[in-house]
């Protein structure tokens, strides 16, 4: 940085130089000085509403909110004077005065930013106790539960939903003491524009938002032994579940996770990555057909559940651009209740199929009628998030970090590196291109160099040769970025032939069902990169890195489906999409 573009200030007697436009909070974090925050999310929610980041600045008339106050040259800042700390303690007591303080039974107990601040400031009692705002408990959604009694009006969820996802399912309503975060017309979130992505949940500092838990039903099934119980684990889960057991961010726990699930009582543990390999077989074949035979372009990936719901609610005019291939979870669920059931001589209705997912939106996906099998059975009966499964494992005294490694079960136990990278942004695109090149007997594609779009850093572009044609491709993360691409398609201006869309920033490694990382840790750690790198390492270690080379997949097609996009494959592995209405009038 040039000197003309910098400012130098002093915080707690430590001098620091930062770029012009930085805040006092930015400068303090560069010095590793802890300034508490509750409402702050970098580039998303910078409003200074909670007042926990107050600092004392020499010459200022009052305390300043460090998260929004600009750092200025020569500024002298104090973060821990007795009077300032006493003021912050009072602010914290006021926040807690209208907060439901049922910490022991709260889902965020011991991982709550408000609770940690109460401990930090040594609160033993709340001096201010008065009337509580009107409470709303909303569990209408299959994905997310809202409890406004725990809400601290930080607005993180509101702005993540609006600025990151452009969904705006929730907003701040009313004024003063009656202020609340709610849904338009006071409807349940199920009837709103919500897509169930859960980004609001993982960015909430308290327990006001959580995933809709399906653990009770799973426990009952495991204890009853009435059915053959199987579970599949999504690609991203192996790179994140270890965090719940004290492992460093980005630690691969594949084998230990399998051992833990077997110890819990599952009859078989399968890898969703083989479902991803089959997805690629179908999707790559579908892409080649569209490119060669004048099909609807651009073709858009369909494995991200939140994205599909978003398209159905906001862009019904582009639904025929979506790949008709089911998601890896639904594909493997279908295979389990057809091919696997036949192999094992088990009635499909006697199989209870569970999916361990990084995504809360998958809970709604399994309820879709268009995914039901011919016999009316759901391919997947229950979806649990990484957080839910971690709580269940701990309840049964199963510590993954202390277990030996085990392998996934056969006959669905082999997956390729291409399946592993489905869990991070760009992985689906890369996996599809690998197999497409082999199917067309073209030279293997070297690593595709994507460049960020000039207009949006969440859109990355490249050009590749497929089926003798140079085509433009794009990888998109976040629904706000996806909406920009969809607007172009709707107006007929799209230059792309193939597009991958991931609902969440970074893809499934940052899904709404993943371990929750406090904002203060996010500020110091590129956790998305660490989790993604773990999946890349898993890919690189595999001898098989192209889906079409998977021997289990080859056998599956030889013995059951025939070939990709065959009549049987179309019937079992493909689906259709339907416009969804929002804010419907209640009857």
Helices and strands as residue ranges (DSSP letters): G 3-5, E 6-11, E 14-19, H 24-30, E 54-57, E 64-65, E 76-78, H 82-97, G 103-105, H 113-120, E 137-138, E 144-147, G 148-150, H 156-159, I 160-164, E 171-173, G 176-178, E 180-182, G 184-186, G 189-191, H 199-203, E 209-211, H 215-224, E 228-233, G 235-239, G 241-245, H 254-264, E 268-271, H 272-292, E 299-300, H 305-314, G 316-321, H 328-335, I 336-340, H 341-344, G 348-350, E 351-357, H 362-365, G 369-371, E 382-385, H 386-395, G 400-402, H 417-420, G 421-423, H 427-439, E 451-452, E 459-466, E 469-477, H 479-490, E 498-502, G 508-510, H 519-522, H 527-541, G 547-549, H 551-556, I 557-561, H 567-573
